[in-house]
Amino acid sequence: MLIATLLGLVALVAGLAFGWPVLVLLSIIFTAVQMMMLAARTAVERNDVKMSAKLAAKEARRRGM
């Protein structure tokens, strides 16, 4: 996913260098979507870690009773 984001940025720079407005616009949109996907993946991973800790604590309490 990071490689795709970098390729989008390279396409953006190429579009700016060659003066291709459509390529620039599509690259901006693509890069923005990729950044949102990276942020969402990070948020999900953090949530998974928190939920795993909560479930482990809950199970430990049940076994202790």
PyMOL Python script that loads the backbone (N, CA, C, O; Angstrom):
from pymol import cmd

cmd.read_pdbstr("""\
ATOM      1  N   MET A   1       0.829  -1.186   0.000  1.00  0.00           N
ATOM      2  CA  MET A   1       0.000   0.000   0.000  1.00  0.00           C
ATOM      3  C   MET A   1       0.877   1.255   0.000  1.00  0.00           C
ATOM      4  O   MET A   1       0.547   2.257  -0.634  1.00  0.00           O
ATOM      5  N   LEU A   2       1.980   1.184   0.708  1.00  0.00           N
ATOM      6  CA  LEU A   2       2.893   2.322   0.749  1.00  0.00           C
ATOM      7  C   LEU A   2       3.518   2.556  -0.621  1.00  0.00           C
ATOM      8  O   LEU A   2       3.725   3.699  -1.028  1.00  0.00           O
ATOM      9  N   ILE A   3       3.816   1.473  -1.327  1.00  0.00           N
ATOM     10  CA  ILE A   3       4.396   1.594  -2.662  1.00  0.00           C
ATOM     11  C   ILE A   3       3.399   2.248  -3.611  1.00  0.00           C
ATOM     12  O   ILE A   3       3.782   3.079  -4.435  1.00  0.00           O
ATOM     13  N   ALA A   4       2.135   1.884  -3.503  1.00  0.00           N
ATOM     14  CA  ALA A   4       1.104   2.488  -4.354  1.00  0.00           C
ATOM     15  C   ALA A   4       0.984   3.980  -4.073  1.00  0.00           C
ATOM     16  O   ALA A   4       0.786   4.772  -4.994  1.00  0.00           O
ATOM     17  N   THR A   5       1.102   4.367  -2.803  1.00  0.00           N
ATOM     18  CA  THR A   5       1.044   5.786  -2.449  1.00  0.00           C
ATOM     19  C   THR A   5       2.225   6.527  -3.055  1.00  0.00           C
ATOM     20  O   THR A   5       2.069   7.625  -3.589  1.00  0.00           O
ATOM     21  N   LEU A   6       3.401   5.927  -2.970  1.00  0.00           N
ATOM     22  CA  LEU A   6       4.588   6.558  -3.554  1.00  0.00           C
ATOM     23  C   LEU A   6       4.471   6.666  -5.073  1.00  0.00           C
ATOM     24  O   LEU A   6       4.889   7.664  -5.660  1.00  0.00           O
ATOM     25  N   LEU A   7       3.909   5.647  -5.706  1.00  0.00           N
ATOM     26  CA  LEU A   7       3.703   5.717  -7.159  1.00  0.00           C
ATOM     27  C   LEU A   7       2.717   6.825  -7.524  1.00  0.00           C
ATOM     28  O   LEU A   7       2.882   7.495  -8.543  1.00  0.00           O
ATOM     29  N   GLY A   8       1.701   7.015  -6.698  1.00  0.00           N
ATOM     30  CA  GLY A   8       0.758   8.112  -6.924  1.00  0.00           C
ATOM     31  C   GLY A   8       1.441   9.462  -6.827  1.00  0.00           C
ATOM     32  O   GLY A   8       1.157  10.367  -7.611  1.00  0.00           O
ATOM     33  N   LEU A   9       2.344   9.598  -5.862  1.00  0.00           N
ATOM     34  CA  LEU A   9       3.089  10.854  -5.727  1.00  0.00           C
ATOM     35  C   LEU A   9       4.031  11.075  -6.906  1.00  0.00           C
ATOM     36  O   LEU A   9       4.196  12.205  -7.367  1.00  0.00           O
ATOM     37  N   VAL A  10       4.652   9.999  -7.397  1.00  0.00           N
ATOM     38  CA  VAL A  10       5.525  10.109  -8.571  1.00  0.00           C
ATOM     39  C   VAL A  10       4.704  10.530  -9.787  1.00  0.00           C
ATOM     40  O   VAL A  10       5.144  11.372 -10.570  1.00  0.00           O
ATOM     41  N   ALA A  11       3.521   9.954  -9.950  1.00  0.00           N
ATOM     42  CA  ALA A  11       2.650  10.341 -11.062  1.00  0.00           C
ATOM     43  C   ALA A  11       2.226  11.797 -10.931  1.00  0.00           C
ATOM     44  O   ALA A  11       2.097  12.501 -11.933  1.00  0.00           O
ATOM     45  N   LEU A  12       2.008  12.251  -9.704  1.00  0.00           N
ATOM     46  CA  LEU A  12       1.650  13.650  -9.477  1.00  0.00           C
ATOM     47  C   LEU A  12       2.773  14.570  -9.925  1.00  0.00           C
ATOM     48  O   LEU A  12       2.532  15.561 -10.615  1.00  0.00           O
ATOM     49  N   VAL A  13       3.991  14.248  -9.536  1.00  0.00           N
ATOM     50  CA  VAL A  13       5.143  15.072  -9.924  1.00  0.00           C
ATOM     51  C   VAL A  13       5.339  15.028 -11.436  1.00  0.00           C
ATOM     52  O   VAL A  13       5.633  16.052 -12.052  1.00  0.00           O
ATOM     53  N   ALA A  14       5.177  13.847 -12.039  1.00  0.00           N
ATOM     54  CA  ALA A  14       5.316  13.730 -13.491  1.00  0.00           C
ATOM     55  C   ALA A  14       4.250  14.554 -14.202  1.00  0.00           C
ATOM     56  O   ALA A  14       4.538  15.223 -15.194  1.00  0.00           O
ATOM     57  N   GLY A  15       3.027  14.506 -13.701  1.00  0.00           N
ATOM     58  CA  GLY A  15       1.954  15.301 -14.304  1.00  0.00           C
ATOM     59  C   GLY A  15       2.227  16.786 -14.203  1.00  0.00           C
ATOM     60  O   GLY A  15       1.948  17.539 -15.136  1.00  0.00           O
ATOM     61  N   LEU A  16       2.772  17.211 -13.072  1.00  0.00           N
ATOM     62  CA  LEU A  16       3.127  18.625 -12.922  1.00  0.00           C
ATOM     63  C   LEU A  16       4.271  18.998 -13.858  1.00  0.00           C
ATOM     64  O   LEU A  16       4.266  20.081 -14.444  1.00  0.00           O
ATOM     65  N   ALA A  17       5.251  18.107 -14.000  1.00  0.00           N
ATOM     66  CA  ALA A  17       6.412  18.390 -14.847  1.00  0.00           C
ATOM     67  C   ALA A  17       6.025  18.476 -16.320  1.00  0.00           C
ATOM     68  O   ALA A  17       6.522  19.336 -17.047  1.00  0.00           O
ATOM     69  N   PHE A  18       5.135  17.582 -16.759  1.00  0.00           N
ATOM     70  CA  PHE A  18       4.745  17.561 -18.167  1.00  0.00           C
ATOM     71  C   PHE A  18       3.555  18.458 -18.474  1.00  0.00           C
ATOM     72  O   PHE A  18       3.210  18.652 -19.640  1.00  0.00           O
ATOM     73  N   GLY A  19       2.928  19.004 -17.445  1.00  0.00           N
ATOM     74  CA  GLY A  19       1.789  19.890 -17.659  1.00  0.00           C
ATOM     75  C   GLY A  19       0.514  19.157 -18.041  1.00  0.00           C
ATOM     76  O   GLY A  19      -0.258  19.652 -18.862  1.00  0.00           O
ATOM     77  N   TRP A  20       0.280  17.987 -17.460  1.00  0.00           N
ATOM     78  CA  TRP A  20      -0.906  17.196 -17.744  1.00  0.00           C
ATOM     79  C   TRP A  20      -1.888  17.334 -16.588  1.00  0.00           C
ATOM     80  O   TRP A  20      -1.742  16.645 -15.578  1.00  0.00           O
ATOM     81  N   PRO A  21      -2.880  18.204 -16.710  1.00  0.00           N
ATOM     82  CA  PRO A  21      -3.785  18.460 -15.583  1.00  0.00           C
ATOM     83  C   PRO A  21      -4.639  17.254 -15.182  1.00  0.00           C
ATOM     84  O   PRO A  21      -4.959  17.092 -14.005  1.00  0.00           O
ATOM     85  N   VAL A  22      -5.008  16.418 -16.135  1.00  0.00           N
ATOM     86  CA  VAL A  22      -5.828  15.252 -15.808  1.00  0.00           C
ATOM     87  C   VAL A  22      -5.020  14.270 -14.953  1.00  0.00           C
ATOM     88  O   VAL A  22      -5.533  13.720 -13.979  1.00  0.00           O
ATOM     89  N   LEU A  23      -3.764  14.057 -15.320  1.00  0.00           N
ATOM     90  CA  LEU A  23      -2.903  13.171 -14.539  1.00  0.00           C
ATOM     91  C   LEU A  23      -2.684  13.733 -13.142  1.00  0.00           C
ATOM     92  O   LEU A  23      -2.656  12.984 -12.166  1.00  0.00           O
ATOM     93  N   VAL A  24      -2.531  15.037 -13.046  1.00  0.00           N
ATOM     94  CA  VAL A  24      -2.350  15.674 -11.738  1.00  0.00           C
ATOM     95  C   VAL A  24      -3.593  15.460 -10.881  1.00  0.00           C
ATOM     96  O   VAL A  24      -3.481  15.076  -9.717  1.00  0.00           O
ATOM     97  N   LEU A  25      -4.764  15.703 -11.437  1.00  0.00           N
ATOM     98  CA  LEU A  25      -6.013  15.545 -10.692  1.00  0.00           C
ATOM     99  C   LEU A  25      -6.214  14.097 -10.237  1.00  0.00           C
ATOM    100  O   LEU A  25      -6.538  13.847  -9.076  1.00  0.00           O
ATOM    101  N   LEU A  26      -6.023  13.157 -11.147  1.00  0.00           N
ATOM    102  CA  LEU A  26      -6.188  11.750 -10.788  1.00  0.00           C
ATOM    103  C   LEU A  26      -5.159  11.310  -9.752  1.00  0.00           C
ATOM    104  O   LEU A  26      -5.468  10.511  -8.868  1.00  0.00           O
ATOM    105  N   SER A  27      -3.947  11.824  -9.857  1.00  0.00           N
ATOM    106  CA  SER A  27      -2.905  11.479  -8.888  1.00  0.00           C
ATOM    107  C   SER A  27      -3.234  12.024  -7.509  1.00  0.00           C
ATOM    108  O   SER A  27      -2.999  11.354  -6.503  1.00  0.00           O
ATOM    109  N   ILE A  28      -3.775  13.232  -7.454  1.00  0.00           N
ATOM    110  CA  ILE A  28      -4.166  13.815  -6.164  1.00  0.00           C
ATOM    111  C   ILE A  28      -5.263  12.969  -5.520  1.00  0.00           C
ATOM    112  O   ILE A  28      -5.199  12.656  -4.332  1.00  0.00           O
ATOM    113  N   ILE A  29      -6.264  12.606  -6.310  1.00  0.00           N
ATOM    114  CA  ILE A  29      -7.365  11.795  -5.787  1.00  0.00           C
ATOM    115  C   ILE A  29      -6.850  10.433  -5.323  1.00  0.00           C
ATOM    116  O   ILE A  29      -7.190   9.976  -4.231  1.00  0.00           O
ATOM    117  N   PHE A  30      -6.037   9.792  -6.147  1.00  0.00           N
ATOM    118  CA  PHE A  30      -5.502   8.473  -5.813  1.00  0.00           C
ATOM    119  C   PHE A  30      -4.661   8.533  -4.542  1.00  0.00           C
ATOM    120  O   PHE A  30      -4.798   7.681  -3.663  1.00  0.00           O
ATOM    121  N   THR A  31      -3.798   9.527  -4.443  1.00  0.00           N
ATOM    122  CA  THR A  31      -2.933   9.650  -3.269  1.00  0.00           C
ATOM    123  C   THR A  31      -3.752   9.927  -2.015  1.00  0.00           C
ATOM    124  O   THR A  31      -3.445   9.389  -0.951  1.00  0.00           O
ATOM    125  N   ALA A  32      -4.780  10.751  -2.116  1.00  0.00           N
ATOM    126  CA  ALA A  32      -5.633  11.040  -0.956  1.00  0.00           C
ATOM    127  C   ALA A  32      -6.345   9.775  -0.478  1.00  0.00           C
ATOM    128  O   ALA A  32      -6.432   9.526   0.724  1.00  0.00           O
ATOM    129  N   VAL A  33      -6.849   8.985  -1.412  1.00  0.00           N
ATOM    130  CA  VAL A  33      -7.527   7.739  -1.049  1.00  0.00           C
ATOM    131  C   VAL A  33      -6.541   6.770  -0.399  1.00  0.00           C
ATOM    132  O   VAL A  33      -6.874   6.110   0.585  1.00  0.00           O
ATOM    133  N   GLN A  34      -5.341   6.683  -0.943  1.00  0.00           N
ATOM    134  CA  GLN A  34      -4.331   5.800  -0.361  1.00  0.00           C
ATOM    135  C   GLN A  34      -3.968   6.229   1.056  1.00  0.00           C
ATOM    136  O   GLN A  34      -3.794   5.383   1.933  1.00  0.00           O
ATOM    137  N   MET A  35      -3.852   7.538   1.288  1.00  0.00           N
ATOM    138  CA  MET A  35      -3.531   8.037   2.631  1.00  0.00           C
ATOM    139  C   MET A  35      -4.659   7.706   3.608  1.00  0.00           C
ATOM    140  O   MET A  35      -4.403   7.331   4.752  1.00  0.00           O
ATOM    141  N   MET A  36      -5.908   7.845   3.157  1.00  0.00           N
ATOM    142  CA  MET A  36      -7.038   7.490   4.022  1.00  0.00           C
ATOM    143  C   MET A  36      -7.026   5.998   4.345  1.00  0.00           C
ATOM    144  O   MET A  36      -7.332   5.603   5.470  1.00  0.00           O
ATOM    145  N   MET A  37      -6.677   5.174   3.370  1.00  0.00           N
ATOM    146  CA  MET A  37      -6.617   3.735   3.605  1.00  0.00           C
ATOM    147  C   MET A  37      -5.507   3.389   4.595  1.00  0.00           C
ATOM    148  O   MET A  37      -5.686   2.517   5.445  1.00  0.00           O
ATOM    149  N   LEU A  38      -4.369   4.062   4.491  1.00  0.00           N
ATOM    150  CA  LEU A  38      -3.287   3.834   5.448  1.00  0.00           C
ATOM    151  C   LEU A  38      -3.710   4.234   6.857  1.00  0.00           C
ATOM    152  O   LEU A  38      -3.428   3.526   7.823  1.00  0.00           O
ATOM    153  N   ALA A  39      -4.383   5.366   6.965  1.00  0.00           N
ATOM    154  CA  ALA A  39      -4.851   5.825   8.279  1.00  0.00           C
ATOM    155  C   ALA A  39      -5.881   4.855   8.856  1.00  0.00           C
ATOM    156  O   ALA A  39      -5.857   4.563  10.052  1.00  0.00           O
ATOM    157  N   ALA A  40      -6.771   4.364   8.024  1.00  0.00           N
ATOM    158  CA  ALA A  40      -7.792   3.416   8.488  1.00  0.00           C
ATOM    159  C   ALA A  40      -7.157   2.107   8.935  1.00  0.00           C
ATOM    160  O   ALA A  40      -7.555   1.535   9.950  1.00  0.00           O
ATOM    161  N   ARG A  41      -6.179   1.633   8.185  1.00  0.00           N
ATOM    162  CA  ARG A  41      -5.508   0.387   8.562  1.00  0.00           C
ATOM    163  C   ARG A  41      -4.798   0.537   9.901  1.00  0.00           C
ATOM    164  O   ARG A  41      -4.838  -0.370  10.732  1.00  0.00           O
ATOM    165  N   THR A  42      -4.151   1.677  10.111  1.00  0.00           N
ATOM    166  CA  THR A  42      -3.477   1.929  11.382  1.00  0.00           C
ATOM    167  C   THR A  42      -4.478   1.970  12.528  1.00  0.00           C
ATOM    168  O   THR A  42      -4.222   1.423  13.600  1.00  0.00           O
ATOM    169  N   ALA A  43      -5.615   2.615  12.305  1.00  0.00           N
ATOM    170  CA  ALA A  43      -6.645   2.696  13.348  1.00  0.00           C
ATOM    171  C   ALA A  43      -7.195   1.314  13.686  1.00  0.00           C
ATOM    172  O   ALA A  43      -7.425   1.010  14.856  1.00  0.00           O
ATOM    173  N   VAL A  44      -7.404   0.486  12.686  1.00  0.00           N
ATOM    174  CA  VAL A  44      -7.911  -0.865  12.917  1.00  0.00           C
ATOM    175  C   VAL A  44      -6.888  -1.696  13.691  1.00  0.00           C
ATOM    176  O   VAL A  44      -7.256  -2.448  14.594  1.00  0.00           O
ATOM    177  N   GLU A  45      -5.618  -1.565  13.343  1.00  0.00           N
ATOM    178  CA  GLU A  45      -4.581  -2.314  14.061  1.00  0.00           C
ATOM    179  C   GLU A  45      -4.521  -1.894  15.525  1.00  0.00           C
ATOM    180  O   GLU A  45      -4.394  -2.744  16.406  1.00  0.00           O
ATOM    181  N   ARG A  46      -4.611  -0.605  15.790  1.00  0.00           N
ATOM    182  CA  ARG A  46      -4.607  -0.122  17.172  1.00  0.00           C
ATOM    183  C   ARG A  46      -5.824  -0.649  17.928  1.00  0.00           C
ATOM    184  O   ARG A  46      -5.714  -1.066  19.081  1.00  0.00           O
ATOM    185  N   ASN A  47      -6.972  -0.628  17.278  1.00  0.00           N
ATOM    186  CA  ASN A  47      -8.190  -1.124  17.911  1.00  0.00           C
ATOM    187  C   ASN A  47      -8.080  -2.620  18.203  1.00  0.00           C
ATOM    188  O   ASN A  47      -8.530  -3.082  19.252  1.00  0.00           O
ATOM    189  N   ASP A  48      -7.489  -3.372  17.286  1.00  0.00           N
ATOM    190  CA  ASP A  48      -7.315  -4.807  17.506  1.00  0.00           C
ATOM    191  C   ASP A  48      -6.452  -5.078  18.734  1.00  0.00           C
ATOM    192  O   ASP A  48      -6.749  -5.980  19.517  1.00  0.00           O
ATOM    193  N   VAL A  49      -5.391  -4.306  18.902  1.00  0.00           N
ATOM    194  CA  VAL A  49      -4.512  -4.486  20.059  1.00  0.00           C
ATOM    195  C   VAL A  49      -5.274  -4.181  21.344  1.00  0.00           C
ATOM    196  O   VAL A  49      -5.171  -4.925  22.320  1.00  0.00           O
ATOM    197  N   LYS A  50      -6.034  -3.094  21.349  1.00  0.00           N
ATOM    198  CA  LYS A  50      -6.812  -2.732  22.542  1.00  0.00           C
ATOM    199  C   LYS A  50      -7.854  -3.800  22.867  1.00  0.00           C
ATOM    200  O   LYS A  50      -8.012  -4.186  24.025  1.00  0.00           O
ATOM    201  N   MET A  51      -8.555  -4.272  21.854  1.00  0.00           N
ATOM    202  CA  MET A  51      -9.593  -5.278  22.081  1.00  0.00           C
ATOM    203  C   MET A  51      -8.988  -6.594  22.566  1.00  0.00           C
ATOM    204  O   MET A  51      -9.568  -7.265  23.419  1.00  0.00           O
ATOM    205  N   SER A  52      -7.837  -6.961  22.034  1.00  0.00           N
ATOM    206  CA  SER A  52      -7.176  -8.188  22.483  1.00  0.00           C
ATOM    207  C   SER A  52      -6.808  -8.090  23.951  1.00  0.00           C
ATOM    208  O   SER A  52      -6.975  -9.050  24.703  1.00  0.00           O
ATOM    209  N   ALA A  53      -6.306  -6.932  24.363  1.00  0.00           N
ATOM    210  CA  ALA A  53      -5.947  -6.739  25.772  1.00  0.00           C
ATOM    211  C   ALA A  53      -7.189  -6.802  26.661  1.00  0.00           C
ATOM    212  O   ALA A  53      -7.160  -7.411  27.731  1.00  0.00           O
ATOM    213  N   LYS A  54      -8.269  -6.176  26.220  1.00  0.00           N
ATOM    214  CA  LYS A  54      -9.507  -6.206  27.004  1.00  0.00           C
ATOM    215  C   LYS A  54     -10.057  -7.625  27.124  1.00  0.00           C
ATOM    216  O   LYS A  54     -10.481  -8.043  28.201  1.00  0.00           O
ATOM    217  N   LEU A  55     -10.048  -8.360  26.019  1.00  0.00           N
ATOM    218  CA  LEU A  55     -10.554  -9.734  26.051  1.00  0.00           C
ATOM    219  C   LEU A  55      -9.682 -10.629  26.927  1.00  0.00           C
ATOM    220  O   LEU A  55     -10.197 -11.491  27.640  1.00  0.00           O
ATOM    221  N   ALA A  56      -8.375 -10.432  26.879  1.00  0.00           N
ATOM    222  CA  ALA A  56      -7.477 -11.227  27.719  1.00  0.00           C
ATOM    223  C   ALA A  56      -7.726 -10.931  29.196  1.00  0.00           C
ATOM    224  O   ALA A  56      -7.732 -11.847  30.018  1.00  0.00           O
ATOM    225  N   ALA A  57      -7.930  -9.663  29.536  1.00  0.00           N
ATOM    226  CA  ALA A  57      -8.209  -9.298  30.927  1.00  0.00           C
ATOM    227  C   ALA A  57      -9.549  -9.876  31.379  1.00  0.00           C
ATOM    228  O   ALA A  57      -9.680 -10.346  32.510  1.00  0.00           O
ATOM    229  N   LYS A  58     -10.532  -9.838  30.501  1.00  0.00           N
ATOM    230  CA  LYS A  58     -11.858 -10.371  30.832  1.00  0.00           C
ATOM    231  C   LYS A  58     -11.794 -11.882  31.060  1.00  0.00           C
ATOM    232  O   LYS A  58     -12.406 -12.408  31.991  1.00  0.00           O
ATOM    233  N   GLU A  59     -11.051 -12.565  30.204  1.00  0.00           N
ATOM    234  CA  GLU A  59     -10.918 -14.011  30.354  1.00  0.00           C
ATOM    235  C   GLU A  59     -10.134 -14.357  31.619  1.00  0.00           C
ATOM    236  O   GLU A  59     -10.440 -15.345  32.286  1.00  0.00           O
ATOM    237  N   ALA A  60      -9.139 -13.560  31.949  1.00  0.00           N
ATOM    238  CA  ALA A  60      -8.370 -13.798  33.177  1.00  0.00           C
ATOM    239  C   ALA A  60      -9.257 -13.618  34.407  1.00  0.00           C
ATOM    240  O   ALA A  60      -9.132 -14.366  35.377  1.00  0.00           O
ATOM    241  N   ARG A  61     -10.149 -12.634  34.371  1.00  0.00           N
ATOM    242  CA  ARG A  61     -11.080 -12.434  35.492  1.00  0.00           C
ATOM    243  C   ARG A  61     -12.033 -13.616  35.618  1.00  0.00           C
ATOM    244  O   ARG A  61     -12.337 -14.052  36.728  1.00  0.00           O
ATOM    245  N   ARG A  62     -12.505 -14.133  34.494  1.00  0.00           N
ATOM    246  CA  ARG A  62     -13.426 -15.276  34.525  1.00  0.00           C
ATOM    247  C   ARG A  62     -12.746 -16.515  35.090  1.00  0.00           C
ATOM    248  O   ARG A  62     -13.348 -17.257  35.865  1.00  0.00           O
ATOM    249  N   ARG A  63     -11.511 -16.736  34.709  1.00  0.00           N
ATOM    250  CA  ARG A  63     -10.789 -17.911  35.201  1.00  0.00           C
ATOM    251  C   ARG A  63     -10.468 -17.779  36.684  1.00  0.00           C
ATOM    252  O   ARG A  63     -10.383 -18.777  37.400  1.00  0.00           O
ATOM    253  N   GLY A  64     -10.291 -16.549  37.138  1.00  0.00           N
ATOM    254  CA  GLY A  64      -9.983 -16.317  38.541  1.00  0.00           C
ATOM    255  C   GLY A  64     -11.177 -16.532  39.446  1.00  0.00           C
ATOM    256  O   GLY A  64     -11.008 -16.777  40.640  1.00  0.00           O
ATOM    257  N   MET A  65     -12.390 -16.445  38.898  1.00  0.00           N
ATOM    258  CA  MET A  65     -13.601 -16.576  39.726  1.00  0.00           C
ATOM    259  C   MET A  65     -13.965 -17.983  39.904  1.00  0.00           C
ATOM    260  O   MET A  65     -14.955 -18.285  40.570  1.00  0.00           O
TER     261      MET A  65
END
""", "prot")
cmd.dss("prot")
cmd.show_as("cartoon", "prot")
cmd.util.cbc("prot")
cmd.orient("prot")
